[in-house]
Amino acid sequence: MIIAILKEPKDPRVAMVPKTVQRLTKAGHTVWVESGAGDTAYLSDAAFQEAGAETHARTDILKSAEVLFSIQAPSPEELQLCQTGATLIFAESAVDDPEIQRVAEEKGLTGFTLYNLPRTTRAQAMDILSSMASIAGYRSVLVAAAKLPRYFPLLMTAAGTIPPARVLVLGAGVAGLQAIATARRLGARVEAFDVRKATREEVESLGAKFVDVPGSDDDQTSGYAKEQSKAYLERQRETILTHISQADVVITTAQVRGRKAPILVDEEALNAMKPGSVIVDLAASTGGNCVRTKDQETVVYNGVQIIGDSSLAANMPMDASQLLSSNLNQFLSLLINKEGELHLNWEDEILEATCFTRKKITA
Ligand code: NAD
């Protein structure tokens, strides 16, 4: 069976790293990697070859792969080159483009996207969203610290005392908790807020103060937050306004699955912020938590820098690729039986949830 890995045209990460490739080749699989696939993650073709892979041109990879890995889906034109019955495994959402869906169906391909992974304990080791959110949370604080015209830690010097920076984290999920931990390590005073009540304990265990806004609609079944009522969002807005006005750095990470991100920093909150303060908005790709966020841009408003960056994880390609690779390999192990052959068990809820197109079985 040829397991193949494509180079990402618009992303410095690569779906599999040599360490994972070595595991696959040792288990007897043939692994093909597109030439130059790891270049931007500092992983050379030679490193993949040492791990037992062959490197090939993109067209040959697309034509020969029986299992094809990539982070983003290739174009519909490229998918036309795939052999009938091939299995595609994408790290990110592939279903946004109906053309990909159409071509995959027409060609009899079976496709999975880990974007739709269920939030269950069993699926945790494959959870690319958590892996990437964790990197984004960590990097958001480093970006903020580099842009802030102040120190993060308390400093007592002969020239006087510098108080610690105040960091407010809105949304204490995977990214938010990592941001809290990183900001604490840098010595900042950290406050955090989330609509899910379970986060209070996690926030406090990291040494941050939890900002309380009672009365949220907290559905604990899916792992994702629910969209909140207008009345709740208004109460939340009023409560966090004071905290925003005192903050030097605001990291926003609040997302609601499948919906536009809630606005948590509106015009009034922005006007109350101190000049020189910094917002890093991790919800930028879904509309942003700050009313003036623009994805992939830094907007300066009244001396406040608003950084909208949805590529923080991609821009740490070495470790991001390592984590993706491990997540994808865990997923692959679900699809392969003891004899090393593809065996898709459609009773498995993980396969069912992640499949976006399935080869039609003809009698
Ligand atoms: P996410 O990226 O969807 O959202 C980020 C955070 O924003 C969440 O904590 C959410 O509660 C919060 N939020 C939403 N609306 C808000 C609002 N109006 N104000 C303030 N905060 C708001 O979520 P995530 O970070 O990926 O994960 C959330 C939870 O799911 C975490 O507890 C995580 O541990 C859990 N999780 C479990 C699994 C698993 O079991 N396989 C996998 C991933 C995440």
Boltz pocket constraint, residues with backbone or C-beta under 6 A from the ligand:
constraints:
  - pocket:
      binder: B
      contacts: [[A, 118], [A, 119], [A, 120], [A, 121], [A, 123], [A, 124], [A, 127], [A, 129], [A, 130], [A, 133], [A, 170], [A, 171], [A, 172], [A, 173], [A, 174], [A, 175], [A, 176], [A, 193], [A, 194], [A, 195], [A, 196], [A, 222], [A, 223], [A, 224], [A, 225], [A, 226], [A, 228], [A, 253], [A, 254], [A, 255], [A, 256], [A, 257], [A, 262], [A, 264]]
      max_distance: 6.0
